[in-house]
Amino acid sequence: MDIDRAMRRLAATQHGSLGWRQARELGADGRCLRRRVQRGDRERPSPLVLRRAGAPRTFRQRCAEGVLDVSGRAVASHLTAAALLGLPGFR
């Protein structure tokens, strides 16, 4: 599977975003990733996160990017988790 396809598949499971480290684990090097940002295929909302260019911005995507921004060593919790779960009174 080529790198772009692998990145698209993974990003699709994470609301259009993936971590820089995840992309590297799929076989992309830094130059490859920077090139995709430069040509407009990907956006870089933070130094450690890539987003599919043009992906709709959603609350779930922002949450995923927050977790990815710390290299996957985090979870959405407390009020954010309540909103993600759709608990009454949390948005």
C-alpha positions as CSV (number, residue, x, y, z in Angstrom):
1,M,0.0,0.0,0.0
2,D,1.4,3.4,-0.9
3,I,2.1,6.0,1.8
4,D,-0.6,8.4,0.7
5,R,-3.3,5.7,0.8
6,A,-2.1,4.5,4.2
7,M,-2.2,8.0,5.6
8,R,-5.7,8.6,4.1
9,R,-7.0,5.4,5.6
10,L,-5.6,6.2,9.1
11,A,-6.8,9.8,9.0
12,A,-10.3,8.6,8.0
13,T,-10.5,6.8,11.4
14,Q,-9.3,10.0,13.2
15,H,-11.7,12.6,11.7
16,G,-9.3,13.6,8.9
17,S,-6.2,14.0,11.0
18,L,-3.1,12.0,11.9
19,G,-0.1,12.5,14.0
20,W,3.3,13.2,12.5
21,R,4.7,10.2,14.3
22,Q,1.9,8.0,12.9
23,A,2.8,9.1,9.4
24,R,6.4,8.3,10.0
25,E,5.4,4.8,11.2
26,L,3.6,4.3,7.9
27,G,6.8,5.0,6.1
28,A,6.7,8.7,5.3
29,D,9.8,10.7,6.1
30,G,9.9,14.4,7.1
31,R,10.7,15.6,3.6
32,C,7.7,13.6,2.2
33,L,5.4,15.1,4.8
34,R,6.6,18.7,4.3
35,R,6.1,18.3,0.6
36,R,2.5,17.3,1.0
37,V,1.9,20.3,3.2
38,Q,3.6,22.6,0.7
39,R,1.6,21.4,-2.3
40,G,-1.6,21.7,-0.3
41,D,-2.6,18.1,0.2
42,R,-2.2,18.4,4.0
43,E,-2.5,21.1,6.5
44,R,-0.4,21.3,9.6
45,P,-2.5,22.6,12.5
46,S,0.4,22.0,14.9
47,P,3.9,20.8,14.6
48,L,2.9,17.2,15.4
49,V,-0.4,17.0,13.5
50,L,-1.4,16.7,9.9
51,R,-4.9,17.2,8.6
52,R,-6.4,16.4,5.2
53,A,-6.6,19.7,3.3
54,G,-10.2,20.8,3.2
55,A,-11.4,18.4,5.8
56,P,-14.5,19.9,7.6
57,R,-13.6,21.3,11.0
58,T,-15.5,19.6,13.7
59,F,-15.4,19.3,17.5
60,R,-14.5,15.6,17.2
61,Q,-11.6,16.5,14.9
62,R,-10.3,19.2,17.3
63,C,-10.4,16.6,20.1
64,A,-8.5,14.0,18.0
65,E,-5.9,16.6,17.1
66,G,-5.5,17.6,20.7
67,V,-4.7,13.9,21.5
68,L,-2.4,13.5,18.5
69,D,-0.6,16.7,19.4
70,V,0.9,15.0,22.4
71,S,2.0,12.0,20.4
72,G,-0.9,9.8,21.5
73,R,-0.1,9.9,25.1
74,A,-3.4,11.5,26.0
75,V,-7.1,11.0,26.0
76,A,-10.1,13.2,25.9
77,S,-11.5,13.3,29.4
78,H,-13.8,15.1,31.8
79,L,-16.0,17.7,30.1
80,T,-14.7,16.9,26.7
81,A,-15.5,13.2,27.1
82,A,-18.9,14.0,28.4
83,A,-19.6,16.1,25.3
84,L,-18.2,13.4,23.0
85,L,-20.4,10.8,24.6
86,G,-23.4,13.1,24.1
87,L,-24.3,13.3,27.8
88,P,-27.2,15.7,28.5
89,G,-26.0,19.2,29.4
90,F,-22.6,18.9,27.7
91,R,-21.8,20.3,24.3
